[in-house]
Amino acid sequence: MTTLTNKIDFVVLMTVNKANPNGDPNAENTPREDFDGYGEISDVCIKRKIRNRLQDMGEEIFVQSDDRCTDGFKSLSDRFKGYEELQKAVKAKNDDEVYRLACEKWIDVRSFGQVMAFKSAGNDSSVSRGIRGPVTVREAFSVSPIETTSIQITKSVNSETKDKKSSDTMGMKHRVEFGLYVVKGSINCQLAEKTGFSEEDAEKIKQALISLFENDASSARPEGSMEVRKVYWWKHNCKSGQYSSAKVHRLVDIQLKEGVQYPKSYEDYVITVNQLDGLQMEEYEGL
């Protein structure tokens, strides 16, 4: 694989239409929002979706969700101990080899990094090594304050066999009526060299972002309710980057159209992508 030699920055625009993009467990699973009423999707949630898409592409993933487990391991510790080559390195107390093997096997480890703090299988040998990944993804925030709706739901069938039908069980579902969210991220070449993250890996991350919501539907996020609208991808001409990531991310300017106070669709915004001298951008439509 070709070593990554050019810093990359990216911005993803995605819409939420009557869905819960990321529930807050500390607020009865209502959609996350900040103190000013802007919607939020955690970086952990976004990286989970990227991992799922990479897994759909046939890549090996270390941090697999339980409902998508493909190798039979029930925990990260089991998955770590199930890799025989890695266990040999742990027993030999060769941390550098543990680092190399973990990055080589699992694309999410060499992309996002991972804390490896596990014991070796069958003895007291252990490893505690932090791996810093080159791919950073920030929390997504909505461009405008969001409007959330909560609806009461009922269950029309008994969970257990009973002589008579029990009273309908009451519950709540929460959703964002509409929101345009922005995700920002970068890929660092110096860290890519350490983990072995390649040009080919960067292309896979890009494809994962473009198709972020494929195979992601649920009761809270019905098919079509979450959509990637644009992916902006900047490839610098050097390892350290021609410009700071903050300056590149600010190139995407999003404003409400004149006369629109409460946005209801993607078309209610005017999106302008400015330019920096010598920095080329690729633009992609979401799938």
Secondary structure, DSSP 8 states (H G I E B T S, - for coil): --B--S-EEEEEEEEEEEE-SSEEGGGTTEE-B-TTSEEEE-HHHHHHHHHHHHHHTT---SS--GGG--S---SHHHHHHT-HHHHHHHHTT-HHHHHHHHHHH-HHHHHHEEEEEEE-TTSS-EEEEEEE-SEEE--EEEEEE--EEEEEEEE-S-SS--SS----EEEEEEEEEEEEEEEEEEE-HHHHHHHT-BHHHHHHHHHHHHTTTTT---SSS-TTSEEEEEEEEEE-SSSS-SS-HHHHHTTEEEEE-TT-SS--SGGGEEEEE---TT-EEEEEE--
